[in-house]
Amino acid sequence: MSAHELAGRTALVTGASRGIGAATARALAGRGARVVAVARTATALEALAAELGHGALALPADLTRADECARVVQATRLALRGEPDILVHAAGSFPLAVVEATEDRAIDTALQLNVAAPLRLTRAFLAGMRSRGSGHVVTIGSVADRAVFPANATYAASKHAVRAMHETLRAESRGSGVRATLVSPAATDTALWDDHDPDGSAHLPSRAEMLHAADVADAVVWAVTRPAHVDVEELRIARS
């Protein structure tokens, strides 16, 4: 791929302060895209935007809140003078607990961040993308968007839901010029695992067995750089 393959194109990436979101923001900017980076941590975002160049914008926001999602939409449209060419839903919450030990806060956060925020942002930008005849919505899924594991009820429920959103978007957007890709990686070594000590658990993959965030970012870049007539509906990625 060319280092300037995405020159002149714009991208909004959520969860951009760390992990898959940060890796994706770097990968897109590395191909020439102008990136709007969204996450809660302002200092990390500002450092990332300075690193990315290409007019990158740091946009701190708490996407569990509907009003903050609306603010992100307004600020993005103002900065980009319209809808982004690429929308990447990488923000996420990763609670692990058996059903009877699952806390309300974990349920609320996972459903708001993993499901409601992607739906709100997609809903806001979709009409403009349709009118323009182009746009690409990339949703970061998980092996948990099609499988279930013990202690995974909340996370799996949210990822199954976001898969349903993706499938519906794909069905409704066919022929419009708007493309939708679900990137579903297996366990990926990011800070989301820090609270769960995977190396100390016999029931979780070790970090050495996981994908790297850059592996997932590469898949996103590959999907969004296909010719306009090619719609990559889904990518499943695992450690070989």
SEKE-612586 format. One record per residue (C-alpha): z, x, y. Coordinates in steps of 0.05 Angstrom, whole numbers, plus 5000, padded with zeros to 4 digits. Last residue first. Layout:
<sites>
ZXY
...
</sites>
This chain:
<sites>
527749684638
532049364692
529648654705
525148304755
522547594752
517147434803
515146724821
509646344856
505346924878
500146544919
493546914924
488346634973
491447015031
490747684996
497247964969
501648325019
507347825018
508447884943
508248654942
513148694999
518048234963
517448634899
518849274936
525048954966
527548794896
526849514874
529949754939
536249364923
537049774860
536949454791
543249474748
545049844685
548450414722
552549894760
555449654694
553448974669
559148464666
563248204607
566648864587
569348934657
571449564693
564549784714
563149094741
569149124789
568548404815
570148464889
565049024899
559448654864
556648344927
556349054955
549749164919
547349414852
542648874827
543848434766
537148124745
532247964800
529047284815
523847324871
521546614887
515146604927
512446074974
505746075011
503645675071
496045625078
496444875070
493044825002
499544774964
505244675012
508744064981
508744334910
511045024932
516544734976
518944304918
519144904872
522845324924
528044784937
529044704862
530045454856
535145394913
538944884872
539045304809
541645874852
547245454881
549345174813
549145864783
553746134837
558745564831
558845534755
558746284740
565346434707
561846404639
554246484644
548446034661
540946134661
535145924705
537346084777
542646534747
537447074734
537347084809
533846794869
531547134932
527146634968
520746855002
517246375050
510346595072
506546325131
499546105149
495545505172
498245525243
500044785240
503044895172
507145485196
509545085256
511644505211
515244975164
519645345213
525444865220
525344605148
525245315121
531245505164
535244885143
533544945069
535145685068
541845545103
543744955058
542845304992
545846004986
549945995051
552445285052
553045194977
556345874967
561045805025
563345105007
564545264933
568245904949
572645555001
574244994952
576945494901
574445574830
580145684781
578645074737
571245254734
572045974714
571046444772
565646884802
563446784874
556947114898
555246894969
548246994995
543547205050
536647415024
532246835048
525947195072
521446845123
514647175135
509747015190
515446835237
514546195278
512946225352
513546675412
516847205369
523147285411
523446565434
521846285365
527146745334
532446545385
531245795373
531345865298
537546295298
541045805344
539445235296
542245625238
548545745280
549245005293
548644855218
554245335201
554245745136
549046175170
554146555211
549846925261
548347615288
541147695311
538748425312
531548465335
526348965312
521249175365
517349615316
523750035307
527349985241
533150465254
535150135319
534849455285
539249715228
544549995276
544649325313
545248945248
551049375223
554749275288
553548525290
556048355221
554447615207
547247705185
540147625213
534848155223
528647955262
523348445237
516748675268
512248865210
509149555203
509549705129
516150075138
518649475177
517649055114
521149565070
526949655118
528148915125
527648845049
532849385037
537549065088
536848385055
537448654984
544148995000
546749025071
546248775143
539948375130
542947765097
537247375128
530447675141
525747395194
518847725191
513147855240
506048095231
502048545277
502349125229
503748885159
499249375122
501149945168
504250415117
498550225071
500050005000
</sites>
